[in-house]
Amino acid sequence: MLTKRQNLMETIKGGQPDRFVNQYEFLELIREAPKEAFMTPKGTEVKNAWGITIRWPEGQIGSFPVHEKGYKVLDDITQWREYVKAPSVDYPAERWTEAIAHAKAVDRDEKFVTAFVTPGIFELTHYLMGMEDALMSYYEEPEAMHELIEYLTEYELAYAKQIVENLHPDALFHHDDWGSQISSFMSPDTFREFILPAYKKIYGFYKDNGVELIVHHSDSYGVNLVPFMIEMGIDIWQGVMNTNNIPELIKEYGGQISFMGGLHSGEIDFPDWSPEIVMEHVERACKECGKLYFIPNLSQGAPISSFPGVYEATSKAIDQMSVELF
């Protein structure tokens, strides 16, 4: 029987896996690494070192930046230098102690030691100024947006250097949502101009420093961005929703990139979920997408579910499909 790591590599390299890769099983996320907080406990509101306020209202399934009057960090993109100040990434050694211990304890023959970075470059632009202002700025003030993205990229690279030196990861799990369920947030031409160069630098740095596997989370539509994902060095697109034609993506791009998802959390992970509903979706995804270049996975950007039991039921259903199809 292949190890989880071996089975993953056989799957994404077009080899001979002996079962489906089961969701996040191959990644050991080192969550203890110091980083600026972009999440906040349920029912609370936190302002982080970027000046971004994150709120998680009661009754909602996640948190999001606040952009009401008086909360935006940046009101005018042309004045970004005055208002956007990146936090230091020079954390004291003791802040890394727990993360280093976790990384050292991982059996790297079984799993990938995985750095976890969130949010990404595009998300930071709209976290700072709001989605509408950010998207308009790409079109109305491209020079200033280029400057801001370069600044954010340099921050990411400085943090990446710390991650590499302290954790020596062999995988990276990086968030940056690039679309809604039915469309990318920007045109391919705009994405090519602004986002692609930043990630070629960031992911190139990780690859040049021993990171074997780049897993990028974007739980969205992204068919029109896949060629750029390949160019920037992504090995696995995680969060790929079934609003994308995944079998067609596998047919066209399999061998260049793999697809982790196919199980829309919104259709499975809800209060009245049932094992039968989960099994129906898992069976369809596994049979439609096949054994290679595909990893069945809820579209959530972590090994969790919003409602208790859904993630575990999904993993159980995937194991059942492995028995049936392998």
Secondary structure as GFF3:
##gff-version 3
##sequence-region A 1 326
A	DSSP	alpha_helix	4	12	.	.	.	ID=ss1
A	DSSP	beta_strand	27	29	.	.	.	ID=ss2
A	DSSP	beta_strand	45	47	.	.	.	ID=ss3
A	DSSP	beta_strand	53	55	.	.	.	ID=ss4
A	DSSP	beta_strand	64	65	.	.	.	ID=ss5
A	DSSP	three_ten_helix	77	79	.	.	.	ID=ss6
A	DSSP	alpha_helix	80	83	.	.	.	ID=ss7
A	DSSP	three_ten_helix	93	96	.	.	.	ID=ss8
A	DSSP	alpha_helix	97	105	.	.	.	ID=ss9
A	DSSP	beta_strand	112	117	.	.	.	ID=ss10
A	DSSP	alpha_helix	121	129	.	.	.	ID=ss11
A	DSSP	alpha_helix	131	140	.	.	.	ID=ss12
A	DSSP	alpha_helix	142	167	.	.	.	ID=ss13
A	DSSP	beta_strand	171	175	.	.	.	ID=ss14
A	DSSP	alpha_helix	188	208	.	.	.	ID=ss15
A	DSSP	beta_strand	213	217	.	.	.	ID=ss16
A	DSSP	three_ten_helix	223	225	.	.	.	ID=ss17
A	DSSP	alpha_helix	226	232	.	.	.	ID=ss18
A	DSSP	beta_strand	236	240	.	.	.	ID=ss19
A	DSSP	alpha_helix	246	253	.	.	.	ID=ss20
A	DSSP	beta_strand	258	263	.	.	.	ID=ss21
A	DSSP	alpha_helix	265	268	.	.	.	ID=ss22
A	DSSP	alpha_helix	275	289	.	.	.	ID=ss23
A	DSSP	beta_strand	294	298	.	.	.	ID=ss24
A	DSSP	alpha_helix	310	325	.	.	.	ID=ss25
###
